[in-house]
């Protein structure tokens, strides 16, 4: 369906979401911080179910850079909600599709605050992003990353829609949708064919409704994350097998505030976070000593940035528990850190103990 058909079809779901809202629309309370910090705060607060922080970040972005708000919500609904609450994806896509839609519901803040609240409260799943990060960095799949690009499009899709290894299948799907849209240093650049990918997945039994959502997401985000959600949808056990969805909170340390924002929003993906990570490496800690021993000097800051995400930034409340999702999380966190490290268990444990030191240096960086 085209964009207008999509909006008409799923408009009632957005209307229902807003109608079901139990609380009154809160007054916006923007922060005096950069849009980049706010984007990080918004998405990590949604992951952690920290509704108050998420609303303040959303209010700030709506005031200072609204396009960043709507784009970040689109990213987060695929990256952090996904298969955990798949029924939430369509209303978020409708709400973020244009101002005219939001005006029908009394404006941007009414819609944004309702969506943010619902996303923070929802059951979540990061399996698609765990899969993407594993595809990009897992050392065991270097051969696939280099060789699969030479296959024809039908050959790629035969592998992607089959029953083989999930990482190999995801590598071929990434090439089929096009690595030129989302270049990564570990994969060759290749033009893809998204309509052909979607048609082939539909013909081979992937759910039509999920593919519609994936198509919208891929066009907007220009990356394969939404199509990975569709790929994984076939691997969630059916209830007819006796499977019942369960959820579990990750082990999350108490929040340390740095000024008006939590320290965990300053990570490798924002300038002040990179400053703090480089400053941390100059401290004499078990983590910095391990990194000095195992990682080349020019790679240490980026490697630590990835560890910080795994130990802190990617943590969630209400994470969907399902076999493949748990397997992918373990592979991403332990085995797919890159830089020649095949098992990051030891250094992740060291970093978790050293997070108070990282928060100390963040106070000077934010």
LUMLOMI-66509 format. One record per residue (C-alpha): z, y, x; residue in three letters. Coordinates in steps of 0.5 Angstrom, whole numbers, padded with zeros to 4 digits, always signed. Layout:
N
ZYXALA ...
end
This chain:
366
+0000+0000+0000UNK -0001+0007+0002UNK +0004+0012+0003UNK +0004+0015-0004UNK +0005+0008-0007UNK +0010+0006-0002UNK +0014+0013-0004UNK +0013+0011-0011UNK +0015+0004-0011UNK +0021+0005-0007UNK +0023+0012-0010UNK +0028+0009-0015UNK +0032+0005-0009UNK +0033+0012-0006UNK +0035+0015-0013UNK +0040+0009-0014UNK +0043+0010-0007UNK +0045+0017-0009UNK +0047+0015-0016UNK +0052+0010-0014UNK +0055+0015-0009UNK +0063+0015-0010UNK +0065+0021-0007UNK +0063+0028-0008UNK +0058+0031-0002UNK +0062+0033+0003UNK +0062+0040+0006UNK +0057+0040+0013UNK +0062+0041+0019UNK +0057+0042+0025UNK +0059+0042+0032UNK +0058+0047+0038UNK +0054+0041+0042UNK +0047+0040+0044UNK +0042+0036+0040UNK +0041+0031+0045UNK +0049+0029+0044UNK +0048+0030+0037UNK +0043+0024+0037UNK +0047+0020+0041UNK +0053+0021+0037UNK +0050+0020+0030UNK +0047+0013+0032UNK +0053+0011+0036UNK +0058+0013+0030UNK +0053+0009+0025UNK +0054+0003+0029UNK +0062+0004+0030UNK +0062+0006+0022UNK +0065+0012+0024UNK +0063+0016+0018UNK +0066+0023+0020UNK +0063+0023+0027UNK +0056+0021+0024UNK +0057+0027+0018UNK +0058+0032+0023UNK +0053+0030+0028UNK +0048+0030+0022UNK +0050+0037+0020UNK +0049+0039+0027UNK +0042+0036+0027UNK +0040+0039+0020UNK +0042+0046+0022UNK +0039+0046+0029UNK +0033+0041+0030UNK +0032+0037+0023UNK +0026+0033+0025UNK +0031+0030+0030UNK +0035+0028+0025UNK +0030+0025+0020UNK +0027+0021+0026UNK +0034+0019+0029UNK +0036+0016+0022UNK +0029+0012+0022UNK +0030+0009+0028UNK +0037+0007+0027UNK +0036+0004+0020UNK +0031-0001+0024UNK +0035-0001+0031UNK +0042-0002+0028UNK +0042-0004+0021UNK +0036-0008+0020UNK +0037-0015+0018UNK +0044-0014+0016UNK +0043-0010+0010UNK +0035-0010+0009UNK +0035-0007+0002UNK +0038+0000+0006UNK +0031+0000+0010UNK +0026+0002+0004UNK +0031+0008+0001UNK +0032+0011+0008UNK +0024+0011+0010UNK +0023+0014+0003UNK +0029+0020+0004UNK +0026+0021+0011UNK +0019+0021+0009UNK +0019+0029+0007UNK +0022+0035+0005UNK +0019+0035-0002UNK +0022+0028-0004UNK +0029+0031-0002UNK +0028+0037-0006UNK +0028+0032-0012UNK +0035+0030-0010UNK +0038+0037-0009UNK +0036+0038-0002UNK +0037+0036+0005UNK +0044+0035+0006UNK +0046+0032+0000UNK +0041+0026+0002UNK +0042+0026+0009UNK +0050+0026+0008UNK +0049+0020+0003UNK +0044+0016+0007UNK +0049+0017+0013UNK +0055+0015+0009UNK +0052+0009+0007UNK +0049+0007+0014UNK +0056+0007+0017UNK +0059+0003+0012UNK +0053-0002+0012UNK +0053-0009+0015UNK +0049-0009+0021UNK +0045-0013+0026UNK +0042-0011+0033UNK +0038-0017+0034UNK +0031-0014+0034UNK +0033-0009+0039UNK +0037-0014+0043UNK +0030-0018+0043UNK +0026-0012+0045UNK +0031-0011+0051UNK +0031-0018+0053UNK +0023-0018+0052UNK +0023-0012+0057UNK +0028-0014+0062UNK +0029-0022+0062UNK +0028-0025+0069UNK +0026-0032+0067UNK +0020-0029+0063UNK +0017-0025+0068UNK +0011-0030+0068UNK +0010-0029+0061UNK +0010-0021+0061UNK +0004-0021+0067UNK +0000-0027+0064UNK +0000-0026+0056UNK -0004-0020+0056UNK -0010-0023+0058UNK -0010-0028+0052UNK -0015-0026+0046UNK -0011-0023+0040UNK -0012-0029+0036UNK -0009-0033+0041UNK -0003-0028+0042UNK -0002-0029+0034UNK -0002-0036+0034UNK +0004-0036+0039UNK +0007-0030+0036UNK +0007-0034+0029UNK +0009-0041+0032UNK +0015-0044+0033UNK +0016-0044+0040UNK +0021-0040+0045UNK +0023-0033+0041UNK +0022-0029+0047UNK +0015-0032+0049UNK +0013-0030+0042UNK +0016-0023+0042UNK +0012-0022+0048UNK +0006-0024+0045UNK +0007-0020+0039UNK +0009-0014+0043UNK +0002-0014+0047UNK -0002-0016+0040UNK +0001-0009+0037UNK +0000-0005+0043UNK +0004-0004+0049UNK +0000+0003+0050UNK +0004+0005+0044UNK +0010+0004+0048UNK +0009+0003+0055UNK +0015-0001+0059UNK +0015-0001+0067UNK +0015-0009+0066UNK +0009-0010+0062UNK +0001-0009+0063UNK -0002-0003+0058UNK -0006-0006+0053UNK -0009-0003+0046UNK -0006-0007+0040UNK -0009-0008+0033UNK -0003-0007+0028UNK -0007-0008+0021UNK -0009-0015+0024UNK -0002-0017+0026UNK +0001-0015+0020UNK -0005-0019+0016UNK -0004-0025+0020UNK +0004-0025+0020UNK +0003-0025+0012UNK -0002-0031+0012UNK +0003-0035+0016UNK +0008-0034+0011UNK +0012-0028+0013UNK +0015-0024+0007UNK +0011-0019+0005UNK +0016-0014+0003UNK +0019-0014+0010UNK +0012-0013+0013UNK +0011-0007+0009UNK +0017-0004+0012UNK +0015-0006+0019UNK +0008-0003+0018UNK +0012+0004+0016UNK +0017+0004+0022UNK +0012+0002+0027UNK +0007+0008+0025UNK +0013+0013+0025UNK +0016+0010+0031UNK +0010+0008+0035UNK +0014+0002+0038UNK +0015-0006+0036UNK +0022-0006+0034UNK +0020-0006+0026UNK +0015-0011+0027UNK +0021-0015+0031UNK +0025-0014+0025UNK +0020-0018+0021UNK +0019-0023+0026UNK +0026-0025+0026UNK +0027-0025+0018UNK +0024-0032+0018UNK +0029-0034+0023UNK +0035-0032+0019UNK +0038-0039+0015UNK +0036-0039+0008UNK +0042-0039+0003UNK +0039-0046+0000UNK +0042-0049+0007UNK +0049-0047+0005UNK +0049-0041+0010UNK +0053-0035+0007UNK +0052-0028+0011UNK +0059-0027+0015UNK +0060-0021+0019UNK +0065-0019+0025UNK +0067-0013+0028UNK +0066-0012+0036UNK +0072-0011+0040UNK +0072-0004+0040UNK +0077+0000+0045UNK +0080+0006+0042UNK +0076+0013+0042UNK +0078+0018+0047UNK +0076+0025+0045UNK +0072+0029+0050UNK +0073+0036+0047UNK +0070+0036+0040UNK +0066+0029+0041UNK +0068+0022+0043UNK +0067+0020+0050UNK +0062+0014+0048UNK +0057+0019+0046UNK +0055+0021+0053UNK +0051+0015+0056UNK +0045+0014+0060UNK +0041+0017+0055UNK +0043+0024+0055UNK +0044+0029+0061UNK +0051+0030+0061UNK +0052+0022+0061UNK +0047+0021+0067UNK +0052+0027+0070UNK +0058+0023+0069UNK +0055+0016+0071UNK +0053+0019+0077UNK +0060+0022+0078UNK +0063+0015+0077UNK +0059+0012+0082UNK +0062+0016+0087UNK +0069+0014+0085UNK +0073+0008+0088UNK +0073+0003+0083UNK +0072-0005+0082UNK +0066-0003+0078UNK +0063+0002+0083UNK +0064-0003+0089UNK +0061-0009+0086UNK +0055-0004+0084UNK +0055-0002+0091UNK +0055-0009+0094UNK +0049-0012+0089UNK +0045-0006+0087UNK +0040-0002+0092UNK +0042+0006+0092UNK +0036+0009+0088UNK +0037+0004+0082UNK +0045+0004+0082UNK +0046+0010+0077UNK +0040+0007+0072UNK +0043+0000+0073UNK +0050+0003+0071UNK +0047+0006+0065UNK +0045+0000+0062UNK +0052-0003+0063UNK +0055+0002+0060UNK +0051+0001+0054UNK +0052-0006+0053UNK +0060-0005+0054UNK +0061+0001+0050UNK +0055+0004+0047UNK +0052-0002+0043UNK +0058-0004+0040UNK +0059-0005+0032UNK +0063-0006+0026UNK +0061-0011+0021UNK +0056-0014+0026UNK +0052-0020+0022UNK +0054-0027+0025UNK +0048-0031+0025UNK +0046-0036+0030UNK +0039-0033+0033UNK +0042-0026+0033UNK +0048-0028+0037UNK +0044-0032+0042UNK +0040-0026+0043UNK +0046-0021+0044UNK +0048-0026+0049UNK +0042-0026+0053UNK +0041-0018+0053UNK +0048-0017+0055UNK +0049-0022+0060UNK +0042-0024+0063UNK +0037-0018+0061UNK +0040-0013+0066UNK +0034-0013+0070UNK +0035-0010+0078UNK +0035-0018+0080UNK +0042-0019+0076UNK +0041-0026+0073UNK +0049-0026+0070UNK +0052-0019+0069UNK +0059-0023+0066UNK +0063-0020+0072UNK +0061-0013+0073UNK +0061-0012+0065UNK +0069-0015+0065UNK +0070-0010+0071UNK +0067-0004+0067UNK +0071-0005+0061UNK +0077-0004+0065UNK +0074+0002+0068UNK +0072+0006+0062UNK +0078+0010+0063UNK +0076+0013+0069UNK +0069+0014+0066UNK +0072+0018+0061UNK +0075+0022+0066UNK +0069+0024+0069UNK +0066+0025+0062UNK +0071+0031+0061UNK +0067+0035+0067UNK +0060+0033+0065UNK +0060+0035+0057UNK 
end
